[in-house]
């Protein structure tokens, strides 16, 4: 069955919402983390987001996105491209920095979700590198939060002000 030309593919939609849910959930966990179990869950979700982003990038590179609405101005087209590119960069950089911070810390990365053996990045144990990657990870998370707010605001603007169907292109269902 062929996907409609004016919508993202079902796989792209699934990956978008799955990654979005995991990302927002992981931010909430990070802000409320008060136990080793939550910290391990946070690391596990981060690795999962990284892996799913890899899948999403491969899908994106092999399946073009639908054309932008003709009603969009040049600045909106540019904003859409920059926002999507920034999301891809941050969806790779944030988990990689978190993984690097975990790998250089005393505890390491640990088992994903307590059952899947996972490895540390070969960076060695270093308090200085741990602090540096941890701070960079945190800064990148704040940039991600700002981008999420911008992205949601843009989607809502298109839905309720412009009424141009842009949001519909990424919603599940027909």
LUMZA-215485 format. One line per field, with one value per residue (C-alpha): residue number from 1; residue in three letters; chain; x negated, y, z negated. Coordinates in steps of 0.25 Angstrom, whole numbers, always signed. Example, Ala and Ser with C-alpha at 12.3 -4.5 7.8 and 13.67 -1.06 7.14 Angstrom:
! residues 2
k <- 1_2;
r <- ALA_SER;
c <- A_A;
x <- -49_-55;
y <- -18_-4;
z <- -31_-29;
This chain:
! residues 174
k <- 1_2_3_4_5_6_7_8_9_10_11_12_13_14_15_16_17_18_19_20_21_22_23_24_25_26_27_28_29_30_31_32_33_34_35_36_37_38_39_40_41_42_43_44_45_46_47_48_49_50_51_52_53_54_55_56_57_58_59_60_61_62_63_64_65_66_67_68_69_70_71_72_73_74_75_76_77_78_79_80_81_82_83_84_85_86_87_88_89_90_91_92_93_94_95_96_97_98_99_100_101_102_103_104_105_106_107_108_109_110_111_112_113_114_115_116_117_118_119_120_121_122_123_124_125_126_127_128_129_130_131_132_133_134_135_136_137_138_139_140_141_142_143_144_145_146_147_148_149_150_151_152_153_154_155_156_157_158_159_160_161_162_163_164_165_166_167_168_169_170_171_172_173_174;
r <- UNK_UNK_UNK_UNK_UNK_UNK_UNK_UNK_UNK_UNK_UNK_UNK_UNK_UNK_UNK_UNK_UNK_UNK_UNK_UNK_UNK_UNK_UNK_UNK_UNK_UNK_UNK_UNK_UNK_UNK_UNK_UNK_UNK_UNK_UNK_UNK_UNK_UNK_UNK_UNK_UNK_UNK_UNK_UNK_UNK_UNK_UNK_UNK_UNK_UNK_UNK_UNK_UNK_UNK_UNK_UNK_UNK_UNK_UNK_UNK_UNK_UNK_UNK_UNK_UNK_UNK_UNK_UNK_UNK_UNK_UNK_UNK_UNK_UNK_UNK_UNK_UNK_UNK_UNK_UNK_UNK_UNK_UNK_UNK_UNK_UNK_UNK_UNK_UNK_UNK_UNK_UNK_UNK_UNK_UNK_UNK_UNK_UNK_UNK_UNK_UNK_UNK_UNK_UNK_UNK_UNK_UNK_UNK_UNK_UNK_UNK_UNK_UNK_UNK_UNK_UNK_UNK_UNK_UNK_UNK_UNK_UNK_UNK_UNK_UNK_UNK_UNK_UNK_UNK_UNK_UNK_UNK_UNK_UNK_UNK_UNK_UNK_UNK_UNK_UNK_UNK_UNK_UNK_UNK_UNK_UNK_UNK_UNK_UNK_UNK_UNK_UNK_UNK_UNK_UNK_UNK_UNK_UNK_UNK_UNK_UNK_UNK_UNK_UNK_UNK_UNK_UNK_UNK_UNK_UNK_UNK_UNK_UNK_UNK;
c <- A_A_A_A_A_A_A_A_A_A_A_A_A_A_A_A_A_A_A_A_A_A_A_A_A_A_A_A_A_A_A_A_A_A_A_A_A_A_A_A_A_A_A_A_A_A_A_A_A_A_A_A_A_A_A_A_A_A_A_A_A_A_A_A_A_A_A_A_A_A_A_A_A_A_A_A_A_A_A_A_A_A_A_A_A_A_A_A_A_A_A_A_A_A_A_A_A_A_A_A_A_A_A_A_A_A_A_A_A_A_A_A_A_A_A_A_A_A_A_A_A_A_A_A_A_A_A_A_A_A_A_A_A_A_A_A_A_A_A_A_A_A_A_A_A_A_A_A_A_A_A_A_A_A_A_A_A_A_A_A_A_A_A_A_A_A_A_A_A_A_A_A_A_A;
x <- +0_-6_-6_+1_-8_-4_-7_-19_-20_-14_-28_-32_-20_-22_-37_-34_-23_-31_-44_-36_-29_-42_-50_-39_-38_-53_-54_-43_-51_-64_-57_-51_-62_-64_-68_-78_-67_-62_-76_-78_-64_-69_-82_-74_-64_-75_-82_-68_-66_-80_-77_-63_-69_-79_-67_-59_-71_-73_-58_-58_-70_-63_-49_-47_-38_-25_-26_-24_-10_-11_-5_-18_-26_-41_-44_-35_-41_-55_-50_-45_-58_-66_-57_-57_-72_-75_-66_-74_-87_-82_-75_-89_-97_-89_-89_-104_-108_-100_-106_-120_-117_-112_-124_-134_-127_-129_-117_-118_-106_-101_-90_-79_-66_-73_-74_-82_-97_-102_-116_-123_-129_-145_-148_-153_-149_-152_-145_-149_-144_-131_-128_-131_-122_-111_-111_-110_-99_-91_-93_-89_-76_-72_-74_-66_-55_-55_-54_-42_-35_-38_-33_-20_-17_-20_-11_+0_-1_+1_+13_+21_+16_+12_+21_+13_+12_-2_+0_+9_-3_-10_+3_+6_+18_+23;
y <- +0_+13_+25_+38_+48_+59_+52_+46_+31_+22_+18_+32_+36_+24_+27_+42_+40_+28_+37_+49_+41_+35_+48_+55_+44_+44_+59_+57_+46_+54_+66_+56_+46_+42_+27_+18_+11_+24_+28_+14_+15_+29_+24_+12_+21_+30_+19_+14_+29_+28_+15_+19_+32_+24_+16_+29_+35_+23_+24_+39_+37_+26_+32_+47_+55_+61_+74_+86_+94_+104_+114_+114_+127_+126_+128_+117_+107_+111_+110_+96_+91_+97_+92_+78_+78_+83_+72_+61_+67_+68_+54_+49_+58_+58_+43_+42_+52_+45_+32_+38_+44_+30_+23_+32_+31_+21_+13_+13_+11_-2_-12_-6_-7_-16_-28_-24_-24_-11_-5_+7_+16_+14_+27_+22_+27_+41_+51_+63_+57_+52_+66_+72_+62_+63_+78_+78_+67_+76_+88_+80_+76_+90_+93_+81_+86_+100_+93_+85_+97_+104_+92_+90_+105_+104_+92_+99_+111_+104_+96_+107_+120_+116_+104_+99_+84_+83_+76_+66_+61_+55_+50_+36_+30_+34;
z <- +0_+4_-6_-2_+4_-6_-19_-25_-24_-35_-39_-40_-48_-58_-60_-62_-73_-79_-80_-85_-96_-100_-100_-108_-118_-119_-122_-133_-139_-139_-146_-157_-158_-172_-171_-165_-158_-151_-147_-141_-134_-129_-123_-117_-110_-105_-98_-92_-87_-81_-74_-69_-64_-56_-50_-47_-40_-31_-28_-26_-16_-8_-9_-5_-14_-7_-1_-10_-8_+3_-7_-15_-14_-11_-26_-30_-20_-26_-40_-37_-31_-42_-53_-47_-45_-59_-65_-57_-63_-77_-77_-74_-82_-95_-97_-92_-103_-113_-109_-110_-124_-129_-122_-129_-143_-154_-151_-136_-127_-133_-127_-119_-126_-136_-126_-113_-115_-110_-108_-112_-102_-102_-108_-122_-136_-137_-147_-138_-126_-133_-138_-124_-117_-128_-127_-112_-112_-122_-113_-101_-108_-111_-96_-93_-102_-96_-82_-86_-91_-78_-70_-78_-77_-62_-60_-68_-60_-47_-53_-60_-53_-39_-38_-27_-30_-34_-47_-41_-32_-45_-53_-53_-45_-32;
